[in-house]
Amino acid sequence: MHSITSTTKSNKSNMLELSSSDERKIFALQILGDKTRYKIFKLLMNSDEMCVSEIASELGVTTSAISQHFRNFEIIGLVDKVRIGQKICYQLKLNDDLVKKLMDITSE
């Protein structure tokens, strides 16, 4: 009887373990839970790419603040970073399944 209980506990424990894909989804949702990052994501959805300075101007925040927000996007691979001269620009990774799902959710 003890081994059945141990096995049941072990199975429940395995069900509660999160995959790296689950962890990435959770982090992405946390990122978009911030109003500024949500707005950044929406801006990127509506353009091929945007530079940090453009986004900062559009949202009325500093370029430094926008750059900090993009660190989070980069950590989980939601964006590609492009340097154009002195400017740093970003675009969503449109071929990424998570980005596609987030775009579906936020476009409603």
N, C-alpha and C positions, 0 to 999 in steps of 0.2 A: 504494500500500500504506500509506503514511503517513497518508493521509486516513481510511482505514478504521480504523486504530488510534486516531486522534484522535476519530473518531465513536464508537467503542466506549467509549473513556474518558469521553467526554461523556455518553453514555447511562447509564453506571454512576454517574457523578456525579449526574445528575438523579434516579436511583433512590434515592440516598442522602440527598437533600434531604428534610427533614421539613416537612410542611404545618403550618399554625397549629393545626389540629385535632390532629395528632400531638403537637405541643409541649404543648398543653393536657392531653392524656391523660398524657403523661410527668410533667408537673408535678402532676397530680391523684394519680397513683400515688406520687410522692415525698411528697406531703402525707400520704397515708394510710399511708405507711411509718413514720411516727412513731406510737408507741403511744397517746399522749395524743390526737392528732388523729383517730386511728382510733376511739378510744372516743367522742370528740365526735360524729363522723359517725354512729356507731351509736346514740347517744342521740337525735340529731336524727331518725334514721330512725323511731324509736319514739314520736315525739310531733309534734304539729302545729308547735309552736315552743317554744323554750326560751330563757330569759334567761341571760345570762352568769353571774349570781350563782347560779342554780340548777345550772348545769353545774359551776361551780367547787366548789360544795358537794358535789355528787354524786361528783366525781372527787377531792376533797380537795386541790385546788390553788387558787392565788390567782386572783381575778377578772382581775388584770392579765395573768397568764399565759394565761388563756383568751382574753382580748381579743387578745393577740399571735397566738395560734393562728388566730383567726378572720380576721386580716388575710390569711393565706394562702388561706383558703377564699374570701374576697371577691375577691382578685386574679384568680382564674380563674372567678369567677362561679358557684360551687357553692351559695351561700346568698343569701338576702334578709335584709336588716337592718331591724328594726322597732324604733322607739323608743316605749316605753310609759312616759310620765312620765319618771322618772329612770333607768329600766331600759332596757338595750339587749338585744333579743331577736333570735334568728335562726331561720330555717327553711330547709330544703333547697328548692332550686328544682326541684320535682317535675316540671315540664314540660321540663326540660333532659335531652337524650338521654344525656349523659355521667353526670349524677347518677343516672339510671335504671339505667345499666349498672353503676355503682359500687354501687348498692343491690343489684342482682342478685348481684354478686360477694361482697359482704360479708354477705348474708343466708343464705349457704349454711352 
